[in-house]
């Protein structure tokens, strides 16, 4: 039972799931605070409302005006990119380096990047057969 649990935990998809949970839980609050307190005011200085999240585009309608919250959409995109960048730099990149080191310690050799095509293999077989005939 312990062996099966160990195999389950060391699978790659468990690590991916853990990264997704960390993105949603731990870094969101930190990144949201940085974006709302620092980045949004910088961008807000360039928009008419002075606050990026409150920036709207108004389109006149027949009965009432329509207000599109373009600033909130831009702020959400900035939040997403910031969270993804932090997770990549602090979780994904170190985990990839760790896996590379473990593979190097185990003596695992990566497969060649490009395998020969069928035509190249057939030419090599033909050449070997010709050598055997002549010998």
C-alpha positions in Angstrom: 0.0 0.0 0.0 2.8 2.4 0.9 4.6 1.6 -2.4 1.5 2.3 -4.4 1.0 5.6 -2.6 4.6 6.6 -3.2 4.2 5.9 -6.9 1.0 7.9 -7.0 2.7 10.9 -5.3 5.7 10.9 -7.6 3.7 11.0 -10.8 4.0 14.2 -12.8 0.3 14.9 -12.9 0.2 15.1 -9.0 2.9 17.8 -9.1 1.0 19.7 -11.8 -2.2 19.5 -9.7 -0.2 20.8 -6.7 1.1 23.7 -8.8 -2.5 24.6 -9.8 -3.7 24.6 -6.2 -0.8 26.8 -5.2 -1.6 29.2 -8.0 -5.2 29.5 -6.8 -4.6 29.7 -3.1 -1.2 31.1 -2.1 0.0 33.5 -4.7 -3.3 35.1 -5.7 -3.6 37.3 -2.6 0.0 38.5 -2.9 -0.1 39.2 -6.6 -3.6 40.9 -6.3 -2.2 43.2 -3.7 0.9 44.1 -5.8 -1.2 44.6 -8.9 -3.9 46.7 -7.1 -1.5 48.7 -5.0 1.3 49.3 -7.5 0.5 48.4 -11.1 -3.1 49.6 -11.4 -2.3 53.1 -10.0 0.5 53.4 -12.6 -1.8 52.5 -15.4 -4.6 54.4 -13.8 -2.6 57.6 -14.2 -3.1 57.1 -18.0 -6.8 56.5 -18.0 -9.6 59.1 -17.6 -11.1 57.7 -14.4 -7.8 57.6 -12.5 -8.4 54.0 -11.4 -7.8 51.2 -13.9 -10.4 48.9 -12.3 -13.1 51.6 -12.6 -12.3 52.6 -16.1 -15.4 52.0 -18.3 -16.3 52.7 -21.9 -19.8 54.1 -22.2 -21.9 53.4 -25.3 -25.1 55.4 -25.6 -28.2 53.2 -25.9 -31.9 53.8 -26.8 -33.2 53.5 -23.2 -30.0 53.6 -21.1 -26.3 53.9 -21.6 -24.2 50.7 -21.6 -21.0 50.7 -19.5 -18.3 48.2 -20.4 -15.8 47.7 -17.6 -12.7 47.5 -19.8 -10.4 48.5 -16.9 -11.5 45.5 -14.8 -10.8 43.1 -17.7 -7.3 44.6 -18.2 -6.7 44.3 -14.4 -7.7 40.7 -14.4 -5.4 40.0 -17.3 -2.5 41.7 -15.5 -3.3 39.6 -12.4 -3.3 36.4 -14.3 0.0 37.1 -16.1 1.6 38.1 -12.8 0.5 34.9 -11.0 1.6 32.7 -13.9 5.0 34.4 -14.0 5.6 34.0 -10.2 4.5 30.3 -10.4 6.8 29.6 -13.3 9.8 31.4 -11.7 9.4 29.9 -8.2 7.9 26.5 -8.8 8.1 25.2 -12.3 11.6 26.3 -13.2 13.1 24.9 -9.9 11.2 21.6 -10.3 12.5 21.2 -13.9 16.1 21.8 -12.7 15.6 19.3 -9.9 14.3 16.7 -12.4 17.3 17.3 -14.7 19.7 16.8 -11.8 18.0 13.6 -10.7 18.2 12.3 -14.2 21.9 13.2 -14.5 22.6 11.4 -11.2 20.7 8.3 -12.4 22.7 8.3 -15.7 19.6 8.7 -17.9 20.6 9.7 -21.4 18.1 11.6 -23.4 17.0 10.2 -26.8 18.3 11.9 -29.9 16.0 14.8 -30.9 15.4 13.7 -34.5 15.2 10.2 -35.7 16.2 9.3 -39.2 13.5 9.1 -41.8 12.3 5.9 -43.4 14.1 6.8 -46.7 17.4 7.3 -44.9 17.0 3.9 -43.1 16.2 2.2 -46.4 19.3 3.7 -48.0 21.4 2.5 -45.1 19.9 -1.0 -45.4 20.6 -1.1 -49.1 24.2 0.0 -48.6 24.7 -2.8 -45.9 23.2 -5.4 -48.3 25.6 -4.3 -51.1 28.6 -4.6 -48.7 27.5 -8.1 -47.8 27.1 -9.1 -51.4 30.6 -7.8 -52.3 32.3 -9.5 -49.4 
